[in-house]
Amino acid sequence: MNKRLTLALVFCLFFLWAISSNLLPTMIRQLMKTCELNTFEASFTETAYWLAYFFCPIPIAMFLKRYSYKGGIVFGLLLASFGGFLFFYAATLKSYYAYLAVFFVIATGMCFLETAANPYVTALGDPQTAARRLNLAQSFNGLGAFISAMFLSKLVLSGNDFTRETLPTDFPGGWEGYIQAETDSMKLPYIILASILLVIAVVFVFSRLPKVEDEASDSKEKKLIDFSVMRHRHLRWGVVAQFFYNGGQTAINSLFLVYCCKYVGIEESLATTFFGLYMLAFLMGRWVGTLLMVKVRPERLLCLYAVANIILCAVIAVFGGWIGIYAMLAVSFFMSIMYPTQFSLAVDGLGDQTKSGAAFLVMAIVGNACLPQVTAYFMHSYSATYQIAYIIPMICFAVCAWYGWKGYVKE
């Protein structure tokens, strides 16, 4: 299989894990209803999902070292598909903890895909254009995020938001009927996703992916995971930058619908439309950023985009309300290139240590499992001045700006 066709196939993976991760904000909003949770409690949906990205990357990197990128991709697709089908069972239990367990399983499968696909794309071509190539791949991630936010969210969110006290007396089936209807609406996206993942896994099984340099040089005598890779300064700080970027991005993503519906007070149908526009801005930012990198060095663009988001988060923290919503649309545009750019800068020049380096970078996604919860805690605890919670992502983007300015420099 030639490299262009291989890239096209791998780009599908970026699309699929975006569908999965960007369903979480919708699930947070929905689980607040079906499991009767507050903002802070519901935010642990993100924790359950992203903790997989902390515990699994090193074992996954060892698996990739032993069985190849293709083996990791196929196993990840099958595992995530299994988790998607498990969602049907969790919905019958109606237990928050069952949902959290299913999210962890799905995320583990997706973690296989991310740990394999990101370094594979950077290695599958000219090293000088690795950042541009990864941003192009991640633009398909943006497309998946847009579809998840604009369309799949509308399949899940009914527009009804009742409590036991406000439920109409003539609602079919009473409170149990309402909970059942809201629970049933969550099943369809995961059944569709699981089915697609299974089909793509079969396609990969029968595809012959070209080996890249670090695979060709692998031998059984080499370490399955090389901790010495962290001696590289640009990787070390790349891990730190990825921790804060992921935490900041997910804090804004995961609470977007809650911000719109609970704090600004707009209808769910309108909120999901804005969420779709939010992800469309993210997609457009990826395309524009990829084009700009033809003329602008990736690290400089990273720094400029991060500074723009520091300013925008300050606007949200001061004004809140509708101004905050519009500022978040702009934040989404400027967040777009940060993850792939930091990733490509961090693995640059690692050679046969690339898989090990990629594992630590994916582990940094654990920022998603803690920083959004801090943000949610401030929103819930200080509801009168909820917007001050966006100081947390502002700090996160400051770390990203520093990485683009000086942190990426090799020793």
C-alpha positions as CSV (number, residue, x, y, z in Angstrom):
1,M,0.0,0.0,0.0
2,N,1.4,3.4,-1.0
3,K,1.9,6.2,1.6
4,R,-0.9,8.4,0.4
5,L,-3.5,5.6,0.7
6,T,-2.1,4.6,4.0
7,L,-2.4,8.2,5.3
8,A,-6.0,8.4,4.1
9,L,-6.8,5.2,6.0
10,V,-5.0,6.4,9.2
11,F,-6.8,9.8,8.9
12,C,-10.1,7.9,9.4
13,L,-8.8,7.0,12.9
14,F,-8.5,10.7,13.8
15,F,-12.1,11.2,12.8
16,L,-13.3,8.3,14.9
17,W,-11.7,9.1,18.2
18,A,-12.9,12.7,17.8
19,I,-16.5,11.3,17.6
20,S,-15.9,9.4,20.8
21,S,-14.2,12.1,22.9
22,N,-16.5,14.9,21.7
23,L,-19.6,13.0,22.7
24,L,-18.5,13.5,26.3
25,P,-19.8,17.1,26.7
26,T,-23.2,15.9,25.5
27,M,-23.1,12.9,27.9
28,I,-22.2,15.2,30.8
29,R,-25.3,17.3,30.1
30,Q,-27.4,14.2,29.7
31,L,-26.1,12.3,32.8
32,M,-26.9,15.4,34.9
33,K,-30.5,14.6,34.0
34,T,-30.6,10.8,34.0
35,C,-28.5,10.3,37.1
36,E,-29.5,13.6,38.9
37,L,-26.0,15.0,39.2
38,N,-24.6,18.5,39.7
39,T,-22.0,20.1,37.5
40,F,-19.1,18.9,39.6
41,E,-20.3,15.4,39.9
42,A,-21.0,15.1,36.2
43,S,-17.5,16.3,35.3
44,F,-16.1,12.9,36.5
45,T,-17.4,11.5,33.2
46,E,-14.3,13.2,31.7
47,T,-12.2,11.7,34.5
48,A,-13.3,8.1,33.8
49,Y,-12.6,8.5,30.1
50,W,-9.2,10.3,30.3
51,L,-7.7,8.3,33.1
52,A,-7.3,5.5,30.6
53,Y,-4.9,7.8,28.8
54,F,-2.7,7.9,31.9
55,F,-2.7,4.2,32.8
56,C,-2.5,2.7,29.4
57,P,0.1,4.5,27.1
58,I,3.2,2.7,28.5
59,P,1.7,-0.8,28.1
60,I,0.4,0.3,24.7
61,A,3.8,1.5,23.6
62,M,5.3,-1.9,24.7
63,F,2.5,-3.6,22.7
64,L,3.4,-1.4,19.6
65,K,7.1,-2.2,20.0
66,R,6.3,-5.9,20.0
67,Y,3.5,-6.1,17.5
68,S,3.7,-3.0,15.2
69,Y,1.6,0.1,14.7
70,K,-0.9,-2.0,12.7
71,G,-1.4,-4.5,15.5
72,G,-2.1,-1.7,18.0
73,I,-4.6,0.0,15.7
74,V,-6.6,-3.2,15.1
75,F,-6.6,-4.1,18.8
76,G,-7.7,-0.6,19.7
77,L,-10.5,-0.5,17.2
78,L,-11.8,-3.9,18.5
79,L,-11.6,-2.8,22.1
80,A,-13.3,0.5,21.5
81,S,-16.1,-1.2,19.5
82,F,-16.6,-3.7,22.4
83,G,-16.9,-0.7,24.8
84,G,-19.5,0.9,22.5
85,F,-21.7,-2.2,22.5
86,L,-21.3,-2.4,26.3
87,F,-23.0,1.1,26.5
88,F,-26.3,-0.7,25.8
89,Y,-25.9,-2.8,28.9
90,A,-24.9,0.2,31.0
91,A,-28.0,2.0,29.9
92,T,-30.1,-0.9,31.2
93,L,-28.5,-0.6,34.6
94,K,-28.9,3.2,34.8
95,S,-25.9,3.4,37.1
96,Y,-23.5,6.3,36.9
97,Y,-20.7,4.0,37.8
98,A,-21.6,1.6,35.0
99,Y,-21.4,4.4,32.5
100,L,-18.0,5.5,33.9
101,A,-16.7,1.9,33.5
102,V,-17.8,1.8,29.9
103,F,-16.3,5.2,29.1
104,F,-13.0,3.8,30.5
105,V,-13.1,0.8,28.2
106,I,-13.9,2.9,25.1
107,A,-11.1,5.3,26.0
108,T,-8.6,2.5,26.4
109,G,-9.3,1.4,22.8
110,M,-9.1,5.0,21.6
111,C,-5.8,5.4,23.5
112,F,-4.4,2.5,21.4
113,L,-5.3,4.5,18.3
114,E,-3.8,7.8,19.4
115,T,-0.6,6.2,20.7
116,A,-0.1,4.5,17.4
117,A,-1.5,7.0,14.8
118,N,0.1,10.2,16.0
119,P,3.8,9.0,15.7
120,Y,2.9,6.9,12.7
121,V,1.8,10.0,10.7
122,T,4.9,12.0,11.8
123,A,7.1,9.1,10.6
124,L,5.3,8.4,7.3
125,G,7.0,11.1,5.2
126,D,9.5,13.9,5.3
127,P,10.5,14.9,8.8
128,Q,10.5,18.6,7.8
129,T,6.8,18.5,7.1
130,A,5.8,16.3,10.1
131,A,4.0,19.1,12.0
132,R,2.1,20.1,8.9
133,R,1.2,16.5,8.1
134,L,0.0,15.9,11.7
135,N,-2.1,19.1,11.6
136,L,-3.7,17.9,8.4
137,A,-4.5,14.6,10.0
138,Q,-5.9,16.3,13.1
139,S,-8.2,18.4,10.8
140,F,-10.1,15.1,10.4
141,N,-10.3,15.1,14.2
142,G,-11.9,18.5,13.9
143,L,-14.4,17.2,11.4
144,G,-15.4,14.4,13.8
145,A,-15.7,16.9,16.6
146,F,-18.0,19.1,14.5
147,I,-20.3,16.1,13.5
148,S,-20.4,14.9,17.1
149,A,-21.3,18.4,18.4
150,M,-23.7,19.6,15.7
151,F,-25.6,16.4,14.9
152,L,-25.0,13.6,17.3
153,S,-25.7,15.9,20.3
154,K,-29.1,16.6,18.9
155,L,-29.9,12.9,18.8
156,V,-29.2,12.7,22.5
157,L,-30.5,16.0,24.0
158,S,-34.3,16.1,23.9
159,G,-34.7,19.7,25.1
160,N,-36.5,18.5,28.2
161,D,-34.9,19.4,31.5
162,F,-37.2,18.4,34.4
163,T,-36.7,17.7,38.0
164,R,-38.9,15.6,40.1
165,E,-40.7,18.7,41.2
166,T,-41.1,20.3,37.8
167,L,-42.0,17.2,35.7
168,P,-45.5,17.7,34.2
169,T,-48.1,15.5,35.9
170,D,-49.3,14.2,32.5
171,F,-45.8,13.1,31.3
172,P,-46.1,9.5,30.0
173,G,-44.8,7.0,32.7
174,G,-44.1,9.8,35.2
175,W,-40.6,10.2,36.5
176,E,-39.5,6.7,35.5
177,G,-40.8,7.2,32.0
178,Y,-38.9,10.5,31.7
179,I,-35.6,8.9,32.9
180,Q,-36.2,5.9,30.5
181,A,-36.8,8.2,27.5
182,E,-33.7,10.3,28.3
183,T,-31.6,7.1,28.9
184,D,-32.7,5.5,25.6
185,S,-31.6,8.6,23.6
186,M,-28.0,8.0,24.7
187,K,-27.8,4.5,23.2
188,L,-28.0,5.1,19.4
189,P,-24.7,7.2,18.9
190,Y,-22.7,4.5,20.7
191,I,-24.2,1.6,18.8
192,I,-23.5,3.4,15.5
193,L,-19.9,4.2,16.6
194,A,-19.2,0.6,17.7
195,S,-20.5,-0.7,14.4
196,I,-18.3,1.6,12.4
197,L,-15.2,0.8,14.5
198,L,-15.8,-2.9,13.9
199,V,-15.9,-2.4,10.1
200,I,-12.8,-0.2,10.1
201,A,-11.0,-2.9,12.2
202,V,-11.7,-5.5,9.4
203,V,-10.4,-3.1,6.8
204,F,-7.1,-2.6,8.7
205,V,-6.8,-6.4,9.2
206,F,-6.7,-6.9,5.4
207,S,-4.5,-3.8,4.7
208,R,-0.7,-3.9,4.3
209,L,0.6,-0.9,6.0
210,P,4.2,0.2,5.1
211,K,6.7,0.0,7.9
212,V,8.4,3.2,8.9
213,E,12.0,3.7,10.1
214,D,11.5,3.0,13.8
215,E,9.7,-0.2,13.0
216,A,12.2,-1.4,10.5
217,S,15.0,-0.9,13.1
218,D,13.1,-2.6,16.0
219,S,14.5,-5.9,17.3
220,K,13.5,-8.2,20.1
221,E,16.6,-7.2,22.0
222,K,15.6,-3.6,22.2
223,K,13.6,-2.3,25.2
224,L,9.9,-2.4,24.9
225,I,9.7,1.0,26.7
226,D,12.6,3.4,26.9
227,F,12.3,5.7,29.9
228,S,15.6,7.4,29.0
229,V,13.7,9.2,26.3
230,M,12.6,11.7,28.9
231,R,16.2,13.0,29.0
232,H,15.3,15.0,25.9
233,R,14.5,18.5,27.0
234,H,12.0,19.3,24.2
235,L,10.1,16.0,24.9
236,R,10.0,16.6,28.7
237,W,8.5,20.1,28.3
238,G,6.3,18.8,25.5
239,V,4.7,16.4,28.0
240,V,4.1,19.3,30.4
241,A,2.6,21.5,27.7
242,Q,0.4,18.6,26.5
243,F,-0.9,18.1,30.1
244,F,-1.9,21.7,30.4
245,Y,-3.2,22.1,26.8
246,N,-5.5,19.0,27.1
247,G,-6.7,20.1,30.5
248,G,-7.6,23.6,29.3
249,Q,-9.2,22.4,26.1
250,T,-11.3,19.8,27.8
251,A,-12.3,22.2,30.5
252,I,-13.9,24.5,27.9
253,N,-15.2,21.7,25.7
254,S,-16.8,19.6,28.4
255,L,-18.5,22.4,30.2
256,F,-19.7,24.3,27.0
257,L,-23.3,22.9,27.0
258,V,-23.5,23.2,30.8
259,Y,-22.3,26.8,30.6
260,C,-24.9,27.6,27.9
261,C,-27.9,25.8,29.4
262,K,-27.4,26.1,33.2
263,Y,-25.6,29.4,33.5
264,V,-26.6,31.5,30.5
265,G,-30.0,29.9,30.4
266,I,-30.5,29.1,26.7
267,E,-32.4,26.1,25.3
268,E,-30.7,22.8,24.6
269,S,-31.5,22.9,20.9
270,L,-29.8,26.3,20.5
271,A,-27.0,25.3,22.8
272,T,-26.2,22.3,20.6
273,T,-26.2,24.5,17.5
274,F,-23.6,26.8,19.2
275,F,-21.6,23.7,20.2
276,G,-21.6,22.7,16.5
277,L,-20.4,26.2,15.5
278,Y,-17.8,25.9,18.3
279,M,-16.4,22.7,16.8
280,L,-16.7,24.1,13.2
281,A,-14.4,26.9,14.4
282,F,-12.0,24.3,15.7
283,L,-12.1,22.5,12.3
284,M,-11.5,25.8,10.4
285,G,-8.6,26.6,12.7
286,R,-6.9,23.3,11.8
287,W,-7.2,24.0,8.1
288,V,-6.0,27.6,8.3
289,G,-3.2,26.6,10.7
290,T,-2.1,23.9,8.3
291,L,-1.9,26.4,5.4
292,L,-0.1,29.0,7.5
293,M,2.6,26.5,8.4
294,V,3.7,26.6,4.8
295,K,5.1,30.1,5.6
296,V,5.2,30.3,9.5
297,R,7.3,28.1,11.7
298,P,5.1,25.8,13.8
299,E,6.5,26.9,17.1
300,R,5.8,30.6,16.3
301,L,2.3,29.9,15.3
302,L,1.8,27.8,18.4
303,C,2.9,30.7,20.5
304,L,0.7,33.3,18.7
305,Y,-2.4,31.1,19.0
306,A,-1.8,30.4,22.7
307,V,-1.4,34.2,23.4
308,A,-4.7,34.8,21.6
309,N,-6.4,32.3,23.9
310,I,-5.0,33.8,27.0
311,I,-6.6,37.1,26.1
312,L,-9.9,35.4,25.1
313,C,-10.1,33.4,28.4
314,A,-9.6,36.7,30.3
315,V,-12.6,38.1,28.4
316,I,-14.7,35.1,29.4
317,A,-13.6,35.3,33.0
318,V,-14.5,39.0,33.2
319,F,-17.7,39.2,31.3
320,G,-19.3,35.7,31.2
321,G,-22.8,35.4,29.6
322,W,-23.2,35.7,25.9
323,I,-19.9,37.5,25.5
324,G,-18.3,34.4,27.0
325,I,-20.0,32.1,24.4
326,Y,-18.8,34.1,21.5
327,A,-15.3,34.3,23.0
328,M,-15.3,30.5,23.3
329,L,-16.0,30.2,19.6
330,A,-12.8,32.1,19.0
331,V,-10.9,30.1,21.6
332,S,-11.9,27.0,19.7
333,F,-10.4,28.4,16.5
334,F,-7.1,29.2,18.2
335,M,-6.9,25.9,20.2
336,S,-7.0,23.9,16.9
337,I,-3.3,23.5,16.1
338,M,-1.9,23.2,19.6
339,Y,-2.1,19.5,20.3
340,P,-0.6,18.2,17.0
341,T,2.0,21.0,16.8
342,Q,3.2,20.3,20.4
343,F,3.2,16.6,19.7
344,S,5.3,16.9,16.5
345,L,7.7,19.3,18.1
346,A,8.1,17.0,21.1
347,V,8.9,13.8,19.1
348,D,11.1,15.5,16.6
349,G,14.5,13.7,16.3
350,L,13.6,10.9,18.7
351,G,14.4,8.2,16.1
352,D,13.8,4.7,17.5
353,Q,12.6,6.2,20.8
354,T,9.6,7.7,19.1
355,K,7.1,5.1,20.4
356,S,8.3,5.6,23.9
357,G,8.1,9.4,23.6
358,A,4.6,9.1,22.1
359,A,3.5,7.1,25.1
360,F,4.5,9.8,27.5
361,L,2.9,12.5,25.4
362,V,-0.4,10.5,25.3
363,M,-0.1,10.0,29.1
364,A,-0.1,13.8,29.4
365,I,-3.7,13.7,28.3
366,V,-4.5,12.9,31.9
367,G,-4.7,16.7,32.2
368,N,-8.3,16.1,30.9
369,A,-9.0,14.0,34.0
370,C,-8.3,16.7,36.6
371,L,-8.2,20.3,35.3
372,P,-11.8,20.2,34.0
373,Q,-12.9,19.1,37.4
374,V,-11.1,22.0,39.0
375,T,-12.9,24.3,36.6
376,A,-16.3,22.6,37.2
377,Y,-15.7,22.9,41.0
378,F,-15.3,26.7,40.7
379,M,-18.3,27.0,38.5
380,H,-20.5,25.0,40.9
381,S,-19.2,26.5,44.1
382,Y,-19.2,30.1,42.9
383,S,-22.3,30.1,40.7
384,A,-22.9,33.9,41.1
385,T,-19.5,34.5,39.5
386,Y,-19.2,31.2,37.5
387,Q,-17.1,32.8,34.8
388,I,-14.0,33.2,37.0
389,A,-13.5,29.4,36.5
390,Y,-12.1,30.2,33.1
391,I,-8.9,31.5,34.7
392,I,-8.0,27.8,34.9
393,P,-7.8,27.3,31.1
394,M,-6.2,30.7,30.8
395,I,-3.2,29.5,32.9
396,C,-3.1,26.3,30.7
397,F,-2.7,28.3,27.5
398,A,0.1,30.4,29.2
399,V,2.1,27.1,29.5
400,C,1.5,26.4,25.8
401,A,2.6,29.8,24.8
402,W,5.9,29.3,26.7
403,Y,6.4,26.0,25.0
404,G,6.0,27.6,21.6
405,W,8.4,30.4,22.7
406,K,11.3,28.5,24.4
407,G,10.1,25.1,25.6
408,Y,10.4,23.3,22.3
409,V,14.2,24.0,22.0
410,K,16.4,20.9,22.0
411,E,19.4,20.6,24.3
